[in-house]
Amino acid sequence: MEFLLALDAGTGSIRAVLFDRDGRQVGVSQEEWTHLTDPRHPGSMDFDYRENWGKVVHCIKEVISKTGVPPSSIKALSATSMREGLVLYDGDGQEIWACANVDARAGEEVCLLKKMNAELENEIYNISGQTYALGAIPRLLWLKKHEPDIYEATKSMTMINDWILFKLSGILQVDPSNGCTTGMFDLEQRAWEAKIAEKCGVKADIFPDVNEAGKVIGKLTEEASALTGLTAGTLVVSGGGDAQMASVGVGAIEPQQTVVSGGSFWQQEVNVGKPLVDNAGRIRVNCHAVEGLWQLEAIAFFPGLVMRWFRDAFCEQEKAEADESGRDAYEILEEKAKSVPVGANGILPIFSDTMNYSAWRHAAPSFLNLSLDPEKSGKAAIFKSLQENAALITYGNLKLMEEATGFYPQEVIFVGGASKGRLWSQTLADVLGVAVKVPVVKESAALGTAVYAGIGAGLYASVKEATGKVVQWENTFVPEMKNHQQYLKIYETWRKVYAAQLKLADRGVTAHMWKAPGY
């Protein structure tokens, strides 16, 4: 029997997921992690590469132990991760600094860049599909000013998934689907563009080789073997960004296919055959993990994390029930929310806004229009309102992308942890007004990563062959169009209310949930 190992480094956790060559998940080990805020630097979010490497090692060892799979049967491994997270290395290949994806410390540097050249951000966007909001350039400028010793010592830069592969193989490299999120890539060429770095005053000689997903970059070292229990010489294969790998994991490898990834963040991905950019700069454009494809992307901030906050802060009873029954607390909450009517009795959650990449920020977190009747504004109704809200943001983002492409999806593929919820999946279908397909394997970023590991190992001839073999569907949720019409009205109300709340945050009356550096 042949197996493939996928390492999935998300915003909130690291997972080691083992698949057989038919795409069946045979085991998973997961460790939650948190990112460090330096009190000296507001908005900072450091990636603790020392502690987190220990968690990666633990997950690999545990998944091998739990499954009993002989390490010699694992033919290849690859990694995916949150995009935008950076790791910097010195000349000896030692990590010297790292940050997670929504690190927002570099606001002053963004302001300086904009003052230096008001047109430069737009020029960079037209080449790279990225703005300063989550890119590497402001962070590197921040280091140049605040941590000059680290900046001067930096000789290489990778993304977090590439860091994992480096720790296992000793090879520094990046892939296009995650490397492009630095903002220093030429989208069309799928390669580094040093001129962007030079124009912004940051190092242009720290870029490692670029390898498309599925390319064997090296083999597992003896040192990594001793740490993890994997067999030395196991093939290590280039991977990609989590949203792009999630698309591969559900077979979204053709133009116009649309994927909604419901994790800590929610990403909406529309495949395109050429790197389009939005004239208004509202939408992000990335390299797909599939060579020759790109993706228009919109991001909803924190729906998964907001739901986890709600569960942990208010749902002790449901968590206790889950512990006693062995069920998931979210499943219990969904059962209790089934009878809540469309619109959740008028509750309007204010969390993420729709995408506005060039002026990206979100209003203060809140719930509005609550009733004093506990039956109408209790846990079940608030839970349902949060599910609806994530779906409404998704609808708004897909409409934005329709403006850029002229295309609104006829169906949507729903993946990630949120797609485990039948109520959430049906709500998404009702809000979008199109069928929502849910795959058997919900953690499709890991499956997509395993697909490319398998390509590297020669188990599959192509991504099309692989996905045709491993992708299976669990459910298709058909929209109730009567509900859809109600949700269109709710959406318009929510947009008006959100705009008013955003003005309060912009005026400093309330605090933004998140805002891009320099806004």
N, C-alpha and C positions, 0 to 999 in steps of 0.2 A: 504494500500500500504506500502511496506517495502523498505527502502533505506539504502545505505551504503556510508560512508564518507571516502574518501582517501585524505590524506595530503601529498603533493609531494614537498619536499624541494630540488630544483635543485641548480645548481651553481649560476644561475642568478635570481631566483625568488622562491617564495613559492606559491603553488596553493592549494586551497581547492576544491575538485571535488566531486560532489554528483551523485551517480548512483542509478537506481532502480535495483531490483534483476535480471532483464533480461540484465543488462549491458548497458542500455541506459543512456547516460550522461544527467542529467536533470539540471545541473547548475555548474558553476565554478566561483571562485573568485581568482584573481591573484594579487600579489604585487611583484614588482622587488625589489631586494636587492643587495647591493654591500658589499664587504669585505674590511676590514680596513688594510691599510699598515702602520706599525710603522716605521717612518723614521729612527729610531735608528737601525733597523734590516732589512737590504736588503733581499728581497724575502719573507718577512712576509705577511701573509694574515689571519688576525684575523677574527673570526666569532663573530659578535656582538649579543650575545645571549639575551641581554636585549631588544634592539630595535627590533630584529627579532622575539622575542616571541610576541611582540605587533602586528607584521604583521601577524603572525599565527592566533592570536585571531581575528584580523580584518577580515581575509579571511573567517574564520569559520562563524562569525556573518553575514558577507555579503552574503555568499552563502545561508544561511538559509533565510535571508531577501529577496533576489532576487527570490528564488524559491517558497517561501511560504510553503515549506515542514514543517509539524509539527515536532519539534525536537523529540517527542516521537516516530515518525515513523522511525527514524534513529536507526537501530538495532545494529550497531557496527561501529567502525572506526579503521583504521590502518594508518601507515605512511611509506613512502619511502623517500630516500634522496640520494644526491650525496654520493658516497663512499669516504672513507679516512678521511672525516671531523670528528674531535674529539671534545668531550666535557668532561672536567674533573670536579669532584665534591669533596667537602670536606666531613668530617664525618657527617655533618648535611644535606647532600644532596643538598647543594647550589653549583651552578656553580661557578667555580673560574677561568676557562680559556677555550678557545675554538679556533679552527682554521678551516679554510675551506680546501677544498680538495687539491689544488695545492700550499699550503703553502710550501715555499722553503727556509726557514731561516736556516735550520740545515745542511748546507753544510760542515762546519768544523767537525761536529759530524760524518757525513758519512765518511769523510776522516780518522778520528781517528779510527772508527770501522774497516775500511779496513786495516789500518796500524797495528792495534792490532791483527788481524787475517785475512789474505788474503783469506782464504777459508770459512770464516763464512757466508758471504752473500750467497754463493752457497749452503751451508748446510741449511740455512734458506729457500732459494727458494725451495729446494727439499722437505721440509716438508710443507711449507706454500703456495707455489706458488707465493710468493711476494719477491721483492727486497727491498732495502732501499729507493727506489725512492719516493714513496708516503706513506710509512708506518709510524707507530706510534713511532718506536724505536728511530730514530734520533731526533724526536721532543721532546720526553721525556728526552733524554740526553741533549738537548738544554736547556730545563727548569731546569734540575738539575744543570746546570752551571750558567745560566743567571737569572733564577727566582727561586732560591732555596726555598724560602718561599712557593711559589705555589706548587712546586714539593713535598715538605715535607707534605703539607696539603692535597695532593691528596689521596683520599681513593677509588675512583671509576672512571671508564672511560667508556663512551659509544660513539656510533656514533650519527650523528645528527638526524636521524629518531627516534632512541631510546630516544633521548633527548625530542623530541616532545611528544612521548608516556609517558615518565616520567612526563612531565609537566601536562599531562592530567589525569594520573592515580596514580602518586606517586610511581611507581614501576621502579626500575633500572634493566635493562636487555639488552641483545643484541641478534641479530639473526645471523646465520652463514653467510648469503650471504653478509652482510656488515661488520660484525665483522672480517671476514677472511681478509679483506683488511688492517687490522692493521699490518699484517706480524707476528702475535703472535698466529696463529691458526695452529692446525694440520688439514690439509685438509681432510685426510681420515677419521679422527674421528669427524670432524665438531665440534671441541671443542678447548678451549684455550690450549696452550702449554706453561706452565710457564717456562720450561727449556730454551726456546728461550730468554725470558726476562732476566733470570738469567745470561745467557752467555753474554748478551750485557750490563749488569750492570744497568738495570732499574728495577723498582718495579715489582714484580711478584704476588702481592696480591691486585691488583686493578681491577680484572676481575669479573664482575657481572655474574649472571646466563645466560645461553644460551638457547633460545627458538626458535624452528623452526617456520617459518612463518605459521600463521593460529592458533597459540595457544593463547587462552585467557590469558592475563597476569594480568588483573585487570578490574576495572570499573572506569568510570569518576567520579572524586571527586566533592564534593559540591563546592569547591573553583573554580575548572575549569568550572563547570556548570554556576556559577555566571558570570564568565568572558566571556564565549563563547555563552551562550544561549542554549547549548546542555543540554540534560536531564541527571541529576545525575544518575549514575548507568548504563549508556550506556556502552556496552562492549568495552574494549580496547584490540586490538589484535596485536600480534607481526607481523612486516612487513619485509622489506628487502631493499637491495640496488637497486638503480633506474634501472640499466641495467638488473638486474635479474628479477625485477618486470615487466619491459617492455616485457621481454620474455614471462612471464606468461600471460600478457595481450593480447598476440597474439597467445596463445596456443602452444608456443614453449616449450613443456614439455617432449619431447622425444629425444633420442640421435640423433645426426647429423643434427638436425634442426639448422638453421642459422638465426640470427637476426642482422640487422643493425639499431642502434638507432641514429637518427639524431637530436641531440640537440645542446647545447653549445659546448660540445665535441661530437664526433661520436664514438660509441663503436661498435665493431664487436664481436658477441658472437657465438661460436659454441658449442653446447651441446655434452658432452661426458659422458659415463657411468662409468668412473673411473677417478681419478685425475691425468691425464697425466702432465708431465712437459717437456718443450723444452730443449734439450741438450745444446743448445747455449744460453739459458736464455733470449730469445728475447720476449717471449709471457707470459702474465700473466695467472694464473690459479686461479679461484674462486669457491667457493661453489655456486651452483645454489640455487635459492629460493625453488626449488622442492627437497625435501629430496631424497637422492639417486642419484642425478645428479650433475655434475660439469660443468663448462664452461671454455673453452679457450677464452681468451679475448685479443683483440688488441684495442688500443685507438688512435684516431686522435685528435690532440689538436686544439680546438677552431673553427672548421668550422662554427658553428652557431654564435659564438661571432664575428668572422671575417665578416660574412655576415651582422650582425647587425651594426658593425663598418662601413662597406661600405655604407649601407643604410643611416645611420645617418650622415656620413661625406660628401657624394657626391650626395645623391638622394633627395634633398629637394623638387624638382618638383614632384617626384613620391609620396612622403609623403603628399604633399598638395593635389594631385589628390585623394589619398586614403581618406584623411579627408573629401573631398567634396563628394565623391561617396559612402563612407561607406565600401569600399573594402580594402583589405590588400595591402600594398605597394609592398610586394614581388610578389603578383599575377600580379600587373601592370608591374613590372620589368620582370617577366617571359614572358608576352605578347610581350614586346619589344625585348626580347632576342631570340624569337622563330626562327627568320630568320638568326641568327648567325650560321655559319657553324661549323661542328665538328672541334674541336681544337681551337675555338675562335680566328681565324686568327693568330694563332701561339703564343698567350699570354701564358706565363708560370708563374703561381703564385708560390711563395715560402713561404709556411707557415709551416704546420705540416709535419714531416717526417713519414715514416712508422715506425712500432713499433720496438724498440730496448731496451727492459726493463732493461738490464744490463748496457747499456751505453746510457741513454736516454737524448736526447737533440734535439733542432730544430734550423735550420738556421735562419738568420735575415729575418723578414717579407719583402717581396718585390714582384714586378711584373717585369718579364724579357721579352725581345723580343717584346716590344711594338712597334707598327707602329706609325709614325707621322701622318698618315691618320686618322682623327677623326672618320671616318666611320668604320674603322677597329679596333680602340682601344678606342672607346667611352664607355659610361656606360653599354650599352647592352652587348658588347663583354666582358668587364671585369666581369660583373655579370655572364655571361655564363662560363667564365674561372674559376670562383670560384666554381660554381656548378660542373664542370668537375673535378676540382682538388680534391674536397672532395671524389668524386667517384673513382679517380685514387688511392688515399691513401687507400681507402677501398679495392680495388682490390689487391694492394700490400700486405695488411695485411692478406687477405684471402689466398693468395698464401703462406705466411709464415706459416699459420696454416695448410695448406695442407702438408707442409713438415713434420710437427709434427704428423699429423693424417693419411696421405695418402688420405684425403678426401677433395674434392672441392664441394661446394654445387651445387645441381641441381636447387634449387630455393632459393631466399632470401626474408625474410620478412623485410619490411622497415617501421619503426615507428618513432615517434617523430615529432617535428615541421617541419622538412625539408620534411617529406613525404607528407605534404599538397601540395607541389609544383608538378604539373603534369610534368613540364619540367624536374625538378630535378629527379623525379622518373624514367622517361624514360631515362634520361642520365645515371643514375645508372645502369639500365638494359643493356644499350648499352655497358657501360664500362666493367661490370662484365661478360657479355655474357650469362646470365641466366635470367629467369623470376623473376620479382620483384613484390611481393604481398603487397598491401597496405590495412590495415584494416580500417573499418569504424571509429573506435575510434583511433585517432592518438596519443593521450597522453596515451599510453598503460601502462606506469609505474603506472599511477593512477588507471587504470582499473585492472591491476594485483594486486595492493594493495587492491582494493575493493573486488576482488575475495577472497583474504585471510581473509578479514574482514567478508565476508559472510560465509566462512568455519567456522570461529570462532563462528559465530552466529547460526550455524546449518542450514543455508539456502541452502548450498550445501554439498553433502556427500563427495566430493573429488575434487581435482584440475582438474582432467580430466572431471568430470561431469560439473563443473563450466565453464571451458573454452569452452567445447562443446556447452554450452548454450549461453554464452555471446559474443563470438568472431564472428564477421561478417566481410566479405571482401567487400571492395569498388571497387578495381580495381586490375587487373593484367597487368603489363607492360611487353610486350614481346620484347626481344632485336632485334634490326636491326643488323644482323650479319656483314653487310658491314661496319657499323659504328664501330662495335666491333673491326674489324681488323685494322681500322684506329687508334682506341684508344690504341691498343696494341703497335703500333709504337710510339705514343705520350708518352705512359708510359715509354718506354725505354729511350726516349729523356729526359723526366722529371727526371728520376732517375740519369742520368749522370749530368745534370745541378744541381740538388739538391746536389749531392755529392760534386761538386765544391763549391757551396755556403756554405755548412756545413764546409768545410775546412777553408774558410775565417773566419767564426765565431769561429771555434776552435783555430785559430791563433790570435784571438782578433782584427782582422781587422774590422769585423762587430760584432754586438751584437746578441747573441742567442735570439730567441723569448722566449724560455723557456729551462731550463736545470735542470736535477735532482740535488737535493742537493748533494754536494760533487764531482760533475763531474769536 
